[in-house]
């Protein structure tokens, strides 16, 4: 099992910045990709950014140029630096970790952290 704990959410004005952190514990040796997803009220759960164990990244179009995902493998942590925040970034942000399982993978999720961006 893998446990994920997020921190760093909060209330910020449009144009501001926040840095989300996620610490993994438990069977962390098995983790390969880690990432951030979000869900806004009335909207679908969506990928924000992911990073592989080797450091390869991919971003949602809405995050490109504004958000940066990084990872500290030694500390089993993943971070999301969010700049130039917009009201439409308001959502609950969830940390995700994935590990190989059979022919696919198994996902683990944090409890979520609220990000609210005021106009």
N, C-alpha and C positions, 0 to 999 in steps of 0.2 A: 504494500500500500504506500501511497504517496500523499502527504498532507501539504496543502498550499495555504499560505496566509498572506493576504494582500494588505498594503498600507499606502497612505499617501493621497487618498482622495480628499475631496473637500469642495468648497465654494470659491470660485474665482471669477473675476470680471472678464468679459470678452477681451481677447488680446493677451491675456495673462498666460502663465505657465504652471504646470503641475508635474511632479515626478511620482510615478507609481512604482512601488516595489513589491516583489513577491518572493517569499522565502519558502523553499521546499524542504521537507524533512521526510524521514522514513526510508523507503527503498529507492533512494535518489540515483543509485548507480545505474538503474535501468532506464532513466529518462533520456530521450533524445531531443525532440523538439519541445520548445516552450513558447508560449505566446500570450497575447491579450485579446480578449473578445469583449464586446459590449452589447448591452440591450437597453434601448430607450423605451419609454412607455408607448405601447401600441405598435412597436416595431419588432422585427425579427432580430434574433441573436446574430451578430455578425463579427467576422474577423476584423481585428484592427491591425495586428502585426504578429509575425511569428519569426522565431530564430532557431536555427538548427544547432546541434551540439558543436558543429564546426564553425558556426558564426554566420552562415548564410541567412539572409533576411528576406522577407516579403511583407508588403504593406497593402492595406486597402487603399484604393485611389484617394479616399477622403483623408487619409493620414499622410500620404506622401508629401515630403517637403516640410511638414510640421512636426511629426512625431518621429522619435528615434527609439528603437528597441535595442537593448544590450543585455549582456548576460555575463555572470561571473560563475563559471563552472565550479571553481574551487569552493564557493560559498553556496552553490545550488540556488542561485538567485537570478531573477530576471527583472529588468527595469523598463519602464516606458517613460521617456521624457516627452512631454506634450507642450509644445509652444504654439503661440498664436491661436489660442483656444477660441472656439466659436460656440454660440448657444446650442447649435445642433450637435455638439460633442457631448452634451448632457446625457448621461446614461449611467447604468451600473456597469462597472468594468470588472471582468473576471479574468483571473490568471488561469492558464491551462498548461498542463504538462502531459506529454504523450510518451508512451513506451511501446516497444514492439510486443505484439501478442498474437501468436499464431501467424497467420498470413496477413494480419492487419495490425492494428494498434489499439491501445487502451488509453482512454482519456481520464485525467484527473482535473478537478476544478476547485478553485478557491471559493470562498463564501461571497465574494464580490465587494467592491468598494464604490461608493457613490461619488460621481463627479458631476458637479453642477456649475454651469457657466452662465452667468447673468449677462444680459445685453449691455 
